[in-house]
Amino acid sequence: MRAIKIRGQLNERIHIKSITLLKNQEDSH
């Protein structure tokens, strides 16, 4: 259970990072 929870948190962080990166790229263009 804990492993799944931690994995989910990591996936959320990666997802947020990818979204912010995409937004930054769009802003730079």
Distance bins in CASP14 RR format, pairs under 12 A and 6 or more apart:
PFRMAT RR
TARGET T0000
AUTHOR 0000-0000-0000
RMODE 2
METHOD distances of the structure
MODEL  1
1 7 0 0 0 0 0 1 0 0 0 0 0
1 8 0 0 0 0 0 1 0 0 0 0 0
2 8 0 0 0 0 0 1 0 0 0 0 0
2 9 0 0 0 0 0 1 0 0 0 0 0
3 9 0 0 0 0 0 1 0 0 0 0 0
3 10 0 0 0 0 0 1 0 0 0 0 0
4 10 0 0 0 0 0 1 0 0 0 0 0
4 11 0 0 0 0 0 1 0 0 0 0 0
5 11 0 0 0 0 0 1 0 0 0 0 0
5 12 0 0 0 0 0 1 0 0 0 0 0
6 12 0 0 0 0 0 1 0 0 0 0 0
6 13 0 0 0 0 0 1 0 0 0 0 0
7 13 0 0 0 0 0 1 0 0 0 0 0
7 14 0 0 0 0 0 1 0 0 0 0 0
8 14 0 0 0 0 1 0 0 0 0 0 0
8 15 0 0 0 0 1 0 0 0 0 0 0
8 16 0 0 0 0 0 1 0 0 0 0 0
9 15 0 0 0 0 0 1 0 0 0 0 0
9 16 0 0 0 0 0 1 0 0 0 0 0
10 16 0 0 0 0 0 1 0 0 0 0 0
10 17 0 0 0 0 0 1 0 0 0 0 0
11 17 0 0 0 0 0 1 0 0 0 0 0
11 18 0 0 0 0 0 1 0 0 0 0 0
12 18 0 0 0 0 0 1 0 0 0 0 0
12 19 0 0 0 0 0 1 0 0 0 0 0
13 19 0 0 0 0 0 1 0 0 0 0 0
13 20 0 0 0 0 0 1 0 0 0 0 0
14 20 0 0 0 0 0 1 0 0 0 0 0
14 21 0 0 0 0 0 1 0 0 0 0 0
15 21 0 0 0 0 0 1 0 0 0 0 0
15 22 0 0 0 0 0 1 0 0 0 0 0
16 22 0 0 0 0 0 1 0 0 0 0 0
16 23 0 0 0 0 0 1 0 0 0 0 0
17 23 0 0 0 0 0 1 0 0 0 0 0
17 24 0 0 0 0 0 1 0 0 0 0 0
18 24 0 0 0 0 0 1 0 0 0 0 0
18 25 0 0 0 0 0 1 0 0 0 0 0
19 25 0 0 0 0 0 1 0 0 0 0 0
19 26 0 0 0 0 0 1 0 0 0 0 0
20 26 0 0 0 0 0 1 0 0 0 0 0
20 27 0 0 0 0 0 1 0 0 0 0 0
21 27 0 0 0 0 0 1 0 0 0 0 0
21 28 0 0 0 0 0 1 0 0 0 0 0
22 28 0 0 0 0 0 1 0 0 0 0 0
22 29 0 0 0 0 0 1 0 0 0 0 0
23 29 0 0 0 0 0 1 0 0 0 0 0
END
